[in-house]
């Protein structure tokens, strides 16, 4: 079973664009182990986004894993450690992940998720 790491905007995605994240991941990857870096929970608590409380509740549904890093570094750390895909729409992070050959799942046209694998 492949692991999938969610970043903060991936946790907000289901509420901002009405996307069922679990169904999209299952469609693309089959059964997955979905994990959230611990720092993403902190980001959601501090974030002023409209759907941050709902995204925080969603994050708690998944496995939360402590990391030694914060922000994007925490996501990269877990992706490498777990040989995982990363779900993000953050362009800068996607660019870094591509350079590191870490597979990405992101939202295309605000309607469906696509997979970018190396």
NUVO-506815 format. One record per atom (N, C-alpha, C, CB): x, y, z. Coordinates in steps of 0.2 Angstrom, whole numbers, plus 5000, padded with zeros to 4 digits. Atoms other than C-alpha are relative to their C-alpha. Glycine has a CB too. Example, Ala and Ser with C-alpha at 12.3 -4.5 7.8 and 13.67 -1.06 7.14 Angstrom:
2
500449945000;506249785039;500450065000;499550005006;499649944999;506849955036;499650055003;500250024993;
REM end
This chain:
118
500449945000;500050005000;500450065000;499550005006;499649945000;500750174995;499850055005;500050034993;500249954995;500850315007;499950074996;500650015005;500149935003;500250495003;500050055006;499350004997;499949954995;500750645012;499650064998;500850025001;500449945001;499550795013;500350065003;499349995003;499849934998;500050975014;499450045002;500550044995;500549964998;499051115021;499450014995;500250065003;500649985005;498151165005;499749944997;500450044994;500450065002;497750985001;499549985005;500549945000;500550014994;496850975018;499450054999;500350015007;500549955001;495851135013;499649994993;500350074999;500350015006;495551074995;499249975000;500449954996;500750035000;493950964999;499550065001;500049955005;500449954998;493151125006;499950064996;500150025007;500049945004;493651254994;499749984993;500750024999;500250025007;493251154978;499549945000;500649994996;500550065000;492051014984;500349944997;499350024997;499750065003;493250874980;500149955006;500750024998;499950054995;493150714989;500749974999;499549944999;499350025000;494950684993;500149925000;500450035005;499950074999;494850504998;499849964994;499549975006;500250035006;493850454982;500550014994;499350024998;499549985005;495150544971;500649965001;500150085000;499450044999;496650464979;499949924999;500250005008;500250075002;495750294978;500049994992;499449985003;500050005008;495450324959;500750004997;499650064998;499349995003;497250374956;500549945002;500350065002;499550044997;498150254968;499849945003;500450045005;500250064996;497050124975;500050015007;500449934998;500049994992;497150094994;500750045001;500049935003;499449964998;498350215002;500050015007;500050074996;499949984993;499050265019;500150074999;500649965003;500049935000;498650445021;500350035006;499350034999;499749974994;499750545033;500150074999;500749975001;500049925000;499850725038;500650015005;499450035003;499449984996;501550795045;499750045006;500550044996;500249964994;501250865063;500050074999;500449985006;500049925001;501751045058;499450024996;500650024997;500649985004;500251045046;499450025004;499849954994;500649994995;499051035061;500150075003;500049945005;499849934997;499951185069;499850054995;500750005002;500249955005;499751285052;499350015000;500349974993;500749995001;497951245051;499750045006;499649934999;500349964994;497651305069;500250075000;500449975007;499849935000;498551465066;499750044993;500850015000;500249985007;497851485048;499350045001;500049954995;500649965000;496451615045;499549984995;500150075000;500450025005;495751515031;499349995002;500349944996;500750014998;493851505030;499849935002;499650024993;500250074998;493851315031;500549975004;499949964993;499450034996;495351295043;499749955005;500450055003;500350044995;494251215056;499849934997;499450035004;500250065004;493551085044;500649964998;499550024994;499450035002;495251055037;500449965006;500450054996;499650034994;495951025054;499649935003;499950055006;500450064998;494550895058;500249954995;499250025000;499850045005;494950815042;500749975001;500050034992;499350024999;496850805046;500049955006;500450065002;500150054994;496350715063;499849944998;499650035005;500250065002;495550585053;500549954997;499550014994;499550035003;497150535045;500649995006;500350034994;499450014996;498850475053;500450065000;500449944998;499649944999;499750625060;500749975003;499750055005;499350034998;501650595061;500550065001;500349964994;499549954998;502950705070;500650004995;500249995007;499449995004;504350775060;500550055003;499850024993;499549954998;505950865064;500050074997;500749975000;500049945004;505650995051;499350045001;500249994993;500649975001;504251125048;499850014993;500050075004;500249985006;503251175033;500249954994;500450074998;499850045005;503851115016;500549945001;500250044994;499550054998;505351025024;499749945003;500550045004;500350054997;504250925034;499649954995;499450025006;500350045005;503250865019;500549964996;499650054995;499550035003;504850825010;500349945004;500550054997;499750054995;505550735025;499649935000;500150035007;500450065000;504050615026;499949974994;499350035003;500150035006;503850595008;500649954998;500050054994;499450055001;505650525007;500049945005;500750055001;500050064995;505550425023;499549954998;499850035007;500550045002;503950345017;500049974993;499350025003;500050015007;504350334999;499250024997;500249934998;500749995001;502650424997;499950064995;499750035007;500349955004;501650534985;499950065005;499449984996;500249944997;501350714990;499450034997;500650055001;500649975002;499650794988;500150085001;499349975002;499949934999;499850984985;499850044994;500750025002;500149965006;499351124974;500550065000;499350035000;499549954999;500751234980;500650004994;500450005007;499650015006;501751274964;500850005002;499950074996;499350004998;503451314973;500249935003;500150055005;499850074997;503351144983;500049954994;499449995005;500050055006;502851054967;500650004996;499450014995;499449995004;504351124958;500649965004;500250074999;499550034996;505451064973;500049925000;500050035007;500150075000;504650894973;500249974993;499349985001;499850025007;504950874954;500749995000;499750054995;499350005000;506750914956;500349945004;500350075003;499850054996;506850784970;499849934997;499850015007;500350065003;505950654959;499549975005;500549954998;500550034996;504550634972;499350014997;500050055007;500650005004;502850594964;499550055004;499749935000;500549954997;501450724966;499349984997;500250074997;500750005002;499550724966;499850075001;499649955004;500349934999;498750894962;499450014996;500650054998;500749985003;497150974957;500150034993;499650045004;500049975007;496951014938;499350034999;500249944995;500649965002;495651144933;499550005005;499749974994;500449994994;494951144950;499449945000;499650065000;500550055000;493950984946;500249935002;499750004993;499850074999;494950824947;500850005002;499949964994;499350014998;496650764954;500349964995;500149975007;499650045004;498050704943;500649985003;500150044993;499450034997;499550604946;500650024996;500049935001;499449995004;501350654941;500549965003;500250085000;499550054997;502550514944;500649994996;499749935000;499450015004;504350484939;500349935001;500550055004;
REM end
